[in-house]
Amino acid sequence: MESLRDVLTGYVLWIKALHIIAVITWMAGMLYLPRLFVYHTQTLPGTPESERFKVMERKLLRGIINPSMITVWILGPLLAWVMHVYEQGWLEVKFLLVIGLSAIHGMLVRGVKAFARDANTRSATYWRVMNEVPALLMIFIVILVVVKPF
């Protein structure tokens, strides 16, 4: 009888493709949401523009960013297990960077909630900087996955 790992090995390219798609959509949202926050900080609470940003932020978070992150967290460890790479150094560092990216995700969730309550205390400059952090983490993660330096 075949083990689950043996069965999934036959689907590794499909799992990998779905993982990459989820990473791309997660990153797209993680790069766009802080940019929305930059523009949202430039509106007055209660205005039609502010309310429109709230809807956009909520839909982006719930419809794209959250489902993508969940998919990444399911398929990534599954791939590591199926491919027997979970003890390699590059993957351990990648895992730490993905935890960092997930922490940024949590900060963005708090941002959506603060804007929804008209209680954002962060400046546009703060959100501009936060817009760059996911991109930097993504660069290091891709380098680790492709180059596997250790």
Backbone as CSV, one residue per row, in Angstrom:
resi,resn,N_x,N_y,N_z,CA_x,CA_y,CA_z,C_x,C_y,C_z
1,MET,0.840,-1.183,0.000,0.000,0.000,0.000,0.886,1.248,0.000
2,GLU,0.536,2.199,-0.853,1.321,3.421,-0.964,1.040,4.358,0.210
3,SER,2.094,5.042,0.629,1.915,6.022,1.695,1.385,7.325,1.089
4,LEU,0.888,8.190,1.954,0.387,9.487,1.502,1.491,10.266,0.801
5,ARG,2.692,10.211,1.346,3.821,10.930,0.739,4.069,10.425,-0.676
6,ASP,4.015,9.107,-0.876,4.239,8.536,-2.204,3.157,8.992,-3.183
7,VAL,1.923,9.025,-2.722,0.820,9.469,-3.577,1.007,10.934,-3.948
8,LEU,1.317,11.770,-2.961,1.468,13.201,-3.212,2.683,13.511,-4.076
9,THR,3.697,12.671,-4.035,4.878,12.880,-4.868,4.479,12.933,-6.340
10,GLY,3.484,12.167,-6.723,2.999,12.196,-8.097,2.321,13.504,-8.468
11,TYR,1.957,14.291,-7.480,1.279,15.564,-7.714,2.144,16.760,-7.336
12,VAL,3.425,16.533,-7.128,4.284,17.597,-6.604,4.314,18.818,-7.528
13,LEU,4.290,18.617,-8.841,4.308,19.771,-9.741,3.015,20.582,-9.630
14,TRP,1.885,19.920,-9.427,0.619,20.621,-9.235,0.624,21.375,-7.902
15,ILE,1.121,20.733,-6.876,1.193,21.391,-5.560,2.103,22.603,-5.645
16,LYS,3.236,22.438,-6.314,4.189,23.534,-6.479,3.552,24.692,-7.251
17,ALA,2.848,24.383,-8.339,2.201,25.422,-9.142,1.170,26.187,-8.320
18,LEU,0.348,25.465,-7.578,-0.662,26.127,-6.739,-0.011,26.959,-5.641
19,HIS,1.098,26.465,-5.087,1.828,27.220,-4.067,2.351,28.532,-4.661
20,ILE,2.930,28.470,-5.839,3.471,29.672,-6.483,2.349,30.664,-6.790
21,ILE,1.219,30.170,-7.288,0.071,31.045,-7.557,-0.379,31.732,-6.269
22,ALA,-0.454,30.978,-5.180,-0.861,31.552,-3.891,0.149,32.586,-3.404
23,VAL,1.433,32.313,-3.592,2.468,33.280,-3.193,2.316,34.572,-3.995
24,ILE,2.099,34.434,-5.298,1.957,35.623,-6.147,0.751,36.455,-5.709
25,THR,-0.372,35.805,-5.472,-1.564,36.574,-5.077,-1.407,37.165,-3.683
26,TRP,-0.766,36.417,-2.774,-0.520,36.954,-1.429,0.349,38.197,-1.531
27,MET,1.442,38.093,-2.308,2.350,39.227,-2.424,1.686,40.413,-3.119
28,ALA,0.869,40.149,-4.116,0.173,41.257,-4.788,-0.657,42.040,-3.772
29,GLY,-1.389,41.315,-2.939,-2.194,41.974,-1.917,-1.352,42.671,-0.863
30,MET,-0.255,42.016,-0.462,0.622,42.588,0.567,1.319,43.851,0.071
31,LEU,1.500,43.956,-1.236,2.114,45.159,-1.792,1.080,46.255,-2.071
32,TYR,-0.150,45.855,-2.333,-1.184,46.833,-2.673,-1.857,47.432,-1.439
33,LEU,-2.087,46.634,-0.416,-2.820,47.116,0.752,-2.129,48.302,1.438
34,PRO,-0.821,48.258,1.690,-0.202,49.442,2.301,-0.286,50.681,1.402
35,ARG,-0.297,50.471,0.090,-0.448,51.608,-0.825,-1.845,52.206,-0.670
36,LEU,-2.853,51.352,-0.507,-4.199,51.871,-0.232,-4.204,52.668,1.068
37,PHE,-3.471,52.178,2.071,-3.401,52.893,3.348,-2.775,54.277,3.170
38,VAL,-1.749,54.371,2.321,-1.112,55.672,2.060,-2.169,56.656,1.567
39,TYR,-2.963,56.222,0.589,-3.989,57.105,0.043,-5.116,57.342,1.041
40,HIS,-5.432,56.322,1.832,-6.515,56.452,2.819,-6.151,57.484,3.884
41,THR,-4.883,57.557,4.260,-4.464,58.542,5.270,-4.685,59.972,4.784
42,GLN,-4.814,60.133,3.474,-4.974,61.465,2.896,-6.446,61.867,2.748
43,THR,-7.362,61.049,3.290,-8.789,61.368,3.242,-9.288,61.675,4.647
44,LEU,-10.368,62.395,4.718,-10.979,62.691,6.010,-11.949,61.575,6.385
45,PRO,-11.946,61.168,7.670,-12.885,60.131,8.113,-14.327,60.522,7.799
46,GLY,-15.119,59.532,7.392,-16.527,59.747,7.125,-16.848,60.238,5.721
47,THR,-15.834,60.624,4.960,-16.086,61.080,3.592,-16.359,59.875,2.690
48,PRO,-17.004,60.108,1.570,-17.237,58.995,0.637,-15.932,58.314,0.204
49,GLU,-14.854,59.078,0.040,-13.565,58.501,-0.343,-13.042,57.567,0.741
50,SER,-13.137,58.004,1.982,-12.681,57.178,3.102,-13.493,55.888,3.177
51,GLU,-14.786,55.989,3.005,-15.643,54.798,3.061,-15.336,53.846,1.905
52,ARG,-15.024,54.394,0.742,-14.657,53.567,-0.413,-13.353,52.816,-0.125
53,PHE,-12.387,53.501,0.474,-11.125,52.827,0.827,-11.374,51.695,1.823
54,LYS,-12.261,51.917,2.765,-12.579,50.868,3.744,-13.090,49.610,3.054
55,VAL,-13.980,49.795,2.085,-14.526,48.648,1.342,-13.409,47.960,0.557
56,MET,-12.600,48.732,-0.129,-11.505,48.166,-0.925,-10.539,47.382,-0.036
57,GLU,-10.178,47.958,1.093,-9.233,47.311,2.009,-9.803,46.006,2.566
58,ARG,-11.057,46.062,2.989,-11.698,44.866,3.548,-11.794,43.746,2.504
59,LYS,-12.226,44.088,1.306,-12.375,43.081,0.249,-11.024,42.506,-0.172
60,LEU,-10.020,43.345,-0.266,-8.678,42.873,-0.615,-8.159,41.911,0.444
61,LEU,-8.344,42.269,1.706,-7.863,41.427,2.793,-8.611,40.098,2.839
62,ARG,-9.924,40.166,2.858,-10.734,38.948,3.017,-10.806,38.097,1.759
63,GLY,-10.810,38.732,0.597,-11.007,37.996,-0.642,-9.743,37.502,-1.300
64,ILE,-8.610,38.155,-1.020,-7.365,37.783,-1.702,-6.245,37.469,-0.715
65,ILE,-5.941,38.417,0.157,-4.746,38.267,0.998,-4.888,37.103,1.982
66,ASN,-5.962,37.070,2.745,-6.118,35.988,3.740,-6.180,34.600,3.098
67,PRO,-7.034,34.373,2.085,-7.067,33.037,1.481,-5.729,32.632,0.865
68,SER,-5.034,33.599,0.273,-3.730,33.292,-0.323,-2.717,32.886,0.736
69,MET,-2.686,33.624,1.854,-1.747,33.282,2.915,-2.047,31.889,3.472
70,ILE,-3.299,31.586,3.679,-3.673,30.264,4.201,-3.217,29.178,3.235
71,THR,-3.422,29.398,1.954,-3.000,28.424,0.946,-1.487,28.252,0.954
72,VAL,-0.757,29.366,1.060,0.711,29.296,1.135,1.136,28.467,2.335
73,TRP,0.498,28.705,3.480,0.885,27.999,4.704,0.488,26.520,4.684
74,ILE,-0.488,26.155,3.898,-0.840,24.735,3.769,0.092,24.051,2.778
75,LEU,0.248,24.645,1.605,1.002,23.988,0.540,2.521,24.037,0.733
76,GLY,3.030,25.115,1.338,4.481,25.216,1.546,5.026,24.090,2.414
77,PRO,4.523,23.925,3.626,5.003,22.813,4.455,4.716,21.442,3.823
78,LEU,3.603,21.326,3.121,3.302,20.067,2.441,4.378,19.760,1.402
79,LEU,4.766,20.757,0.626,5.843,20.569,-0.355,7.152,20.173,0.316
80,ALA,7.489,20.851,1.392,8.732,20.539,2.104,8.737,19.095,2.576
81,TRP,7.599,18.634,3.046,7.477,17.263,3.537,7.553,16.258,2.394
82,VAL,6.781,16.515,1.335,6.754,15.588,0.198,8.123,15.509,-0.477
83,MET,8.810,16.642,-0.570,10.091,16.687,-1.272,11.289,16.404,-0.364
84,HIS,11.056,16.137,0.901,12.120,15.816,1.866,13.169,16.932,1.977
85,VAL,12.730,18.170,1.973,13.682,19.282,2.066,13.534,20.069,3.362
86,TYR,12.696,19.589,4.266,12.364,20.372,5.461,13.529,20.578,6.411
87,GLU,14.635,19.860,6.263,15.786,20.064,7.153,16.931,20.796,6.472
88,GLN,16.725,21.277,5.262,17.793,21.989,4.558,17.872,23.429,5.072
89,GLY,19.089,23.931,5.168,19.320,25.251,5.746,18.587,26.373,5.048
90,TRP,18.588,26.346,3.726,17.916,27.423,2.989,16.427,27.465,3.316
91,LEU,15.827,26.289,3.509,14.396,26.249,3.799,14.111,26.740,5.219
92,GLU,15.009,26.459,6.137,14.821,26.934,7.504,14.848,28.464,7.550
93,VAL,15.773,29.069,6.794,15.830,30.536,6.740,14.598,31.079,6.018
94,LYS,14.211,30.416,4.923,13.008,30.832,4.200,11.806,30.796,5.132
95,PHE,11.702,29.760,5.914,10.593,29.620,6.854,10.557,30.803,7.821
96,LEU,11.716,31.206,8.326,11.773,32.365,9.230,11.323,33.642,8.519
97,LEU,11.723,33.797,7.257,11.307,34.985,6.502,9.800,34.970,6.230
98,VAL,9.239,33.781,5.986,7.791,33.684,5.773,7.047,33.989,7.078
99,ILE,7.623,33.603,8.196,7.037,34.000,9.486,7.051,35.526,9.596
100,GLY,8.152,36.150,9.189,8.221,37.619,9.186,7.180,38.233,8.269
101,LEU,6.999,37.646,7.090,5.985,38.123,6.161,4.588,37.962,6.759
102,SER,4.392,36.880,7.480,3.101,36.656,8.145,2.877,37.676,9.259
103,ALA,3.944,38.084,9.935,3.826,39.122,10.956,3.423,40.451,10.312
104,ILE,3.996,40.758,9.161,3.600,41.960,8.427,2.128,41.855,8.035
105,HIS,1.724,40.670,7.616,0.314,40.420,7.294,-0.556,40.784,8.503
106,GLY,-0.150,40.344,9.677,-0.894,40.669,10.893,-0.960,42.163,11.148
107,MET,0.136,42.860,10.891,0.142,44.315,11.046,-0.840,44.969,10.070
108,LEU,-0.897,44.429,8.861,-1.830,44.981,7.873,-3.278,44.710,8.267
109,VAL,-3.533,43.552,8.864,-4.878,43.252,9.370,-5.266,44.293,10.418
110,ARG,-4.340,44.585,11.334,-4.618,45.609,12.346,-4.860,46.970,11.696
111,GLY,-4.127,47.247,10.607,-4.330,48.497,9.880,-5.724,48.586,9.284
112,VAL,-6.185,47.507,8.665,-7.541,47.486,8.094,-8.560,47.757,9.198
113,LYS,-8.372,47.108,10.346,-9.316,47.296,11.455,-9.276,48.730,11.982
114,ALA,-8.085,49.315,12.074,-7.966,50.693,12.563,-8.636,51.665,11.591
115,PHE,-8.372,51.501,10.304,-9.023,52.378,9.325,-10.533,52.197,9.356
116,ALA,-11.010,50.971,9.531,-12.454,50.698,9.567,-13.118,51.447,10.721
117,ARG,-12.375,51.642,11.834,-12.911,52.362,12.997,-12.576,53.856,12.935
118,ASP,-11.971,54.292,11.832,-11.474,55.673,11.722,-10.496,55.974,12.843
119,ALA,-9.660,54.988,13.173,-8.737,55.139,14.298,-7.280,54.942,13.880
120,ASN,-6.968,55.089,12.614,-5.581,54.957,12.184,-4.740,56.076,12.786
121,THR,-3.612,55.711,13.376,-2.699,56.704,13.945,-1.383,56.762,13.189
122,ARG,-1.262,55.954,12.156,-0.017,55.883,11.382,-0.038,56.898,10.247
123,SER,1.139,57.403,9.918,1.257,58.400,8.857,1.368,57.726,7.492
124,ALA,1.201,58.528,6.463,1.397,58.028,5.098,2.832,57.545,4.915
125,THR,3.775,58.217,5.529,5.182,57.812,5.435,5.391,56.423,6.047
126,TYR,4.779,56.179,7.174,4.869,54.848,7.799,4.369,53.785,6.831
127,TRP,3.202,54.033,6.219,2.632,53.043,5.307,3.453,52.910,4.030
128,ARG,4.125,53.987,3.616,5.031,53.884,2.460,6.196,52.939,2.782
129,VAL,6.734,53.067,3.961,7.829,52.181,4.381,7.321,50.746,4.484
130,MET,6.151,50.584,5.090,5.581,49.239,5.226,5.260,48.624,3.866
131,ASN,5.094,49.429,2.860,4.851,48.952,1.506,6.099,48.263,0.940
132,GLU,7.269,48.653,1.435,8.524,48.103,0.909,8.962,46.824,1.624
133,VAL,8.559,46.649,2.858,9.029,45.506,3.650,8.649,44.163,3.022
134,PRO,7.386,43.950,2.608,7.066,42.665,1.973,7.898,42.409,0.709
135,ALA,8.179,43.470,-0.050,8.978,43.313,-1.267,10.390,42.843,-0.934
136,LEU,10.980,43.413,0.105,12.326,42.987,0.510,12.337,41.534,0.979
137,LEU,11.357,41.174,1.789,11.271,39.785,2.244,11.084,38.839,1.059
138,MET,10.253,39.239,0.111,10.018,38.416,-1.074,11.311,38.203,-1.861
139,ILE,12.105,39.236,-2.014,13.377,39.120,-2.742,14.265,38.076,-2.084
140,PHE,14.415,38.159,-0.765,15.268,37.202,-0.059,14.697,35.780,-0.140
141,ILE,13.387,35.657,-0.050,12.751,34.339,-0.122,12.979,33.713,-1.497
142,VAL,12.779,34.480,-2.552,12.974,33.942,-3.906,14.423,33.540,-4.121
143,ILE,15.360,34.352,-3.651,16.774,34.004,-3.785,17.076,32.686,-3.067
144,LEU,16.548,32.542,-1.869,16.766,31.293,-1.129,16.213,30.082,-1.867
145,VAL,15.020,30.213,-2.427,14.377,29.093,-3.111,15.105,28.734,-4.405
146,VAL,15.534,29.726,-5.147,16.149,29.472,-6.447,17.618,29.104,-6.304
147,VAL,18.369,29.869,-5.511,19.812,29.660,-5.400,20.169,28.569,-4.398
148,LYS,19.367,28.420,-3.352,19.642,27.445,-2.275,21.115,27.563,-1.834
149,PRO,21.480,28.725,-1.280,22.898,28.988,-0.992,23.509,28.109,0.113
150,PHE,22.689,27.450,0.894,23.219,26.575,1.949,22.207,25.517,2.297
